[in-house]
Amino acid sequence: FNIAFESRDLGVSHLSPRPLGKGGMRYAYFLRTSEGMYAVKRYNKETLKHITEALRITEDEAIMKEVHTYMAARELARRFNKTIPSQFRKATNFIKFLEPYVFRMRDEKGQLQIMFGEPYVEGEFIKWNSNAGYVNREEGALQKQMDRMAEAFSHWTYECSKGRLMVVDIQGWDLDRQHKLGRDILFTDPQIHTVTSGVGNRRDDPLYQRFSLGNLGRIGMLRFFQNHECGQACAVMGL
């Protein structure tokens, strides 16, 4: 996947003093800019230690892994939507991922802060599956068989890549249920598992180097399939 970057000045922006939420690796904050509201993310201390000591990369390099992961997931979602058979397209929601941004900001003291983020989306947030094999079976996640669509997408990425990678950690918003922006399922914060080709150190593999920190490799893929049961959505996609 080739990625093109565009830079622009957002002027004076305002970062919330406290996090709006906390995930396994990052804190999320509101960022108000001249172009609207964003959710920006900062690694917690444990993740920063893992980045510098275990992965031996910089925070900038870790953020670029996040960008590559989002963009690869966006492209795979585009291909997934295009692959949906014509007889099912009118009754099927389409999948897309938020566009990622890298923010470089200076605070009042002139210190540079680099944060990864995306446009802020209002609505009920749902996590359908994780990168460690978790599948959400709660009522909200099961509505309109959205859990099946999320799982089918993960399964399809594995088949589409011939087992080289799998997009997981599927979470976001069913915008159709909220009557916003048409029939889209809007996903965020994906992770991609990859399988190392050949022999040697996994860290030297180009796919492993490219994608974000939640890449659990073949183990992550096996955990997905341990909890996955193919249903109608998988059948429609020929899985």
C-alpha positions as CSV (number, residue, x, y, z in Angstrom):
1,F,0.0,0.0,0.0
2,N,1.4,3.4,-1.0
3,I,0.7,6.3,1.3
4,A,0.6,9.9,0.3
5,F,1.0,12.6,2.9
6,E,-0.5,16.1,3.0
7,S,0.6,18.9,5.4
8,R,-1.5,21.9,6.5
9,D,-1.5,24.5,9.3
10,L,-4.5,24.2,11.6
11,G,-3.7,27.4,13.4
12,V,-4.2,27.8,17.2
13,S,-5.8,24.6,18.6
14,H,-7.0,23.7,22.0
15,L,-6.1,20.3,23.7
16,S,-8.3,19.1,26.5
17,P,-6.4,19.1,29.8
18,R,-7.7,15.6,30.8
19,P,-8.2,12.4,28.7
20,L,-11.7,11.6,27.4
21,G,-10.8,7.9,27.5
22,K,-8.2,5.3,28.1
23,G,-7.3,2.2,26.1
24,G,-4.8,-0.5,26.6
25,M,-1.9,1.4,25.0
26,R,-3.0,5.1,24.8
27,Y,-5.0,8.0,26.4
28,A,-7.4,9.9,24.1
29,Y,-8.0,13.7,24.3
30,F,-10.2,16.2,22.6
31,L,-8.4,18.6,20.2
32,R,-10.5,21.6,18.9
33,T,-9.1,23.1,15.7
34,S,-10.1,25.6,13.1
35,E,-11.3,22.6,11.0
36,G,-13.3,20.9,13.7
37,M,-13.0,18.5,16.6
38,Y,-10.5,15.6,16.6
39,A,-9.7,12.7,19.0
40,V,-6.0,12.6,19.5
41,K,-4.0,9.9,21.3
42,R,-0.9,9.7,23.4
43,Y,0.9,6.5,24.5
44,N,0.9,5.7,28.1
45,K,4.2,5.2,30.0
46,E,4.1,1.4,29.7
47,T,3.6,1.5,26.0
48,L,6.4,4.2,25.6
49,K,8.7,1.9,27.5
50,H,7.9,-1.0,25.2
51,I,8.4,1.2,22.2
52,T,11.8,2.4,23.2
53,E,13.2,-0.6,25.1
54,A,11.7,-3.7,23.4
55,L,10.9,-2.5,19.9
56,R,13.9,-0.1,19.9
57,I,12.1,2.5,17.8
58,T,11.2,6.1,18.4
59,E,7.7,7.4,19.2
60,D,7.6,9.0,15.7
61,E,8.2,5.6,14.2
62,A,5.5,4.0,16.3
63,I,3.0,6.7,15.2
64,M,3.9,6.0,11.6
65,K,3.1,2.3,12.2
66,E,-0.3,3.4,13.4
67,V,-0.8,5.5,10.2
68,H,0.2,2.5,8.0
69,T,-2.2,0.3,9.8
70,Y,-5.2,2.6,9.4
71,M,-4.4,3.2,5.7
72,A,-4.0,-0.5,5.0
73,A,-7.3,-1.2,6.8
74,R,-9.0,1.6,4.8
75,E,-7.8,0.1,1.5
76,L,-8.9,-3.4,2.5
77,A,-12.3,-2.1,3.5
78,R,-12.7,-0.5,0.1
79,R,-11.9,-3.8,-1.6
80,F,-14.2,-5.6,0.7
81,N,-17.1,-3.3,-0.2
82,K,-16.3,-3.7,-3.9
83,T,-16.4,-7.5,-3.5
84,I,-19.9,-7.7,-1.9
85,P,-22.1,-9.5,-4.5
86,S,-24.4,-7.2,-6.4
87,Q,-27.6,-9.0,-5.2
88,F,-26.7,-8.1,-1.5
89,R,-25.5,-4.6,-2.0
90,K,-28.8,-2.8,-1.4
91,A,-29.3,-4.5,1.9
92,T,-25.7,-4.5,3.2
93,N,-23.9,-1.8,5.1
94,F,-20.5,-0.7,3.8
95,I,-17.4,-0.6,5.9
96,K,-14.9,2.2,6.1
97,F,-12.2,3.4,8.5
98,L,-11.5,6.9,9.8
99,E,-8.7,8.8,8.1
100,P,-5.7,9.1,10.4
101,Y,-3.8,12.3,11.2
102,V,-0.5,13.1,12.8
103,F,-0.6,16.4,14.8
104,R,2.6,18.3,15.6
105,M,1.8,21.0,18.2
106,R,3.8,23.4,20.3
107,D,2.5,24.2,23.8
108,E,2.7,27.6,25.5
109,K,6.3,26.8,26.5
110,G,7.3,26.0,22.9
111,Q,7.7,22.3,23.5
112,L,6.8,20.1,20.6
113,Q,4.2,17.4,21.1
114,I,3.5,14.8,18.5
115,M,0.1,12.9,18.7
116,F,-1.8,10.6,16.5
117,G,-5.5,11.2,15.9
118,E,-8.6,11.1,13.8
119,P,-11.9,13.1,13.4
120,Y,-14.1,13.0,16.5
121,V,-17.3,11.0,16.0
122,E,-20.3,11.3,18.2
123,G,-22.5,8.3,19.0
124,E,-22.6,4.9,20.7
125,F,-19.2,3.3,20.5
126,I,-19.0,-0.5,20.1
127,K,-16.0,-2.9,20.2
128,W,-16.9,-6.0,18.2
129,N,-13.6,-7.9,18.5
130,S,-10.1,-7.4,19.8
131,N,-6.6,-8.3,18.7
132,A,-6.4,-11.1,21.3
133,G,-9.4,-13.2,20.3
134,Y,-12.2,-11.4,22.3
135,V,-15.6,-11.3,20.5
136,N,-18.4,-9.1,21.9
137,R,-21.6,-11.0,22.4
138,E,-23.5,-8.3,24.2
139,E,-26.9,-7.2,22.9
140,G,-25.7,-3.9,21.4
141,A,-23.0,-5.6,19.4
142,L,-25.4,-8.2,18.0
143,Q,-28.0,-5.8,16.6
144,K,-28.6,-6.3,12.8
145,Q,-25.9,-9.0,13.0
146,M,-23.2,-6.4,13.1
147,D,-20.9,-8.7,14.9
148,R,-21.1,-11.1,12.0
149,M,-20.2,-8.3,9.5
150,A,-17.2,-7.3,11.7
151,E,-16.0,-10.9,11.9
152,A,-16.6,-11.5,8.2
153,F,-14.4,-8.6,7.4
154,S,-11.6,-9.9,9.6
155,H,-11.9,-13.3,8.1
156,W,-12.0,-11.9,4.5
157,T,-8.8,-9.9,5.1
158,Y,-7.0,-13.1,6.0
159,E,-8.3,-14.9,2.8
160,C,-7.7,-11.9,0.6
161,S,-4.0,-11.7,1.7
162,K,-3.6,-15.5,1.4
163,G,-3.0,-15.8,5.1
164,R,-0.3,-13.1,5.3
165,L,-2.3,-10.6,7.4
166,M,-5.6,-10.1,9.2
167,V,-7.3,-6.8,10.3
168,V,-8.7,-7.2,13.8
169,D,-9.7,-5.0,16.9
170,I,-12.8,-4.0,15.0
171,Q,-14.5,-1.2,16.8
172,G,-16.5,1.9,16.0
173,W,-20.0,3.1,15.2
174,D,-22.9,1.8,13.2
175,L,-23.9,5.0,11.5
176,D,-26.9,3.5,9.8
177,R,-28.5,2.9,13.2
178,Q,-27.9,6.5,14.1
179,H,-29.3,7.7,10.7
180,K,-26.1,9.5,9.9
181,L,-24.0,9.5,6.7
182,G,-26.0,6.8,4.9
183,R,-25.3,3.0,5.3
184,D,-21.8,3.1,6.6
185,I,-20.1,1.2,9.4
186,L,-17.4,3.4,10.6
187,F,-14.4,1.7,12.2
188,T,-11.4,3.1,14.1
189,D,-8.2,2.0,15.8
190,P,-7.6,-1.3,13.9
191,Q,-4.7,-3.7,14.5
192,I,-3.2,-6.0,11.9
193,H,-1.7,-9.4,12.6
194,T,0.9,-10.5,10.1
195,V,2.7,-13.8,9.4
196,T,6.5,-13.7,8.9
197,S,7.6,-15.0,5.6
198,G,10.5,-17.4,5.5
199,V,12.9,-17.8,8.5
200,G,14.7,-15.3,10.6
201,N,13.9,-12.7,13.1
202,R,10.3,-11.6,13.0
203,R,11.3,-8.0,13.6
204,D,13.2,-8.0,10.3
205,D,10.0,-8.9,8.3
206,P,8.7,-6.0,6.2
207,L,5.1,-6.5,7.2
208,Y,5.9,-6.7,10.9
209,Q,7.9,-3.5,10.6
210,R,5.1,-1.7,8.8
211,F,2.1,-2.2,11.1
212,S,1.2,-1.1,14.6
213,L,2.1,-2.4,18.0
214,G,-0.8,-4.8,18.5
215,N,0.5,-7.2,15.9
216,L,0.3,-10.7,17.6
217,G,1.2,-12.5,14.4
218,R,0.1,-16.1,13.9
219,I,-1.0,-16.5,17.5
220,G,-3.4,-13.6,17.1
221,M,-4.8,-15.2,14.0
222,L,-5.3,-18.5,15.7
223,R,-7.1,-16.8,18.6
224,F,-9.5,-15.1,16.2
225,F,-10.4,-18.4,14.5
226,Q,-10.8,-20.1,17.9
227,N,-13.8,-17.8,18.6
228,H,-15.0,-17.3,15.1
229,E,-18.0,-19.2,13.6
230,C,-18.7,-18.5,9.9
231,G,-22.3,-17.4,9.3
232,Q,-24.3,-15.9,6.5
233,A,-22.0,-12.9,6.1
234,C,-19.0,-15.2,5.6
235,A,-21.1,-17.3,3.1
236,V,-22.0,-14.2,1.1
237,M,-18.4,-13.3,0.8
238,G,-17.4,-16.8,-0.3
239,L,-15.5,-17.6,2.9
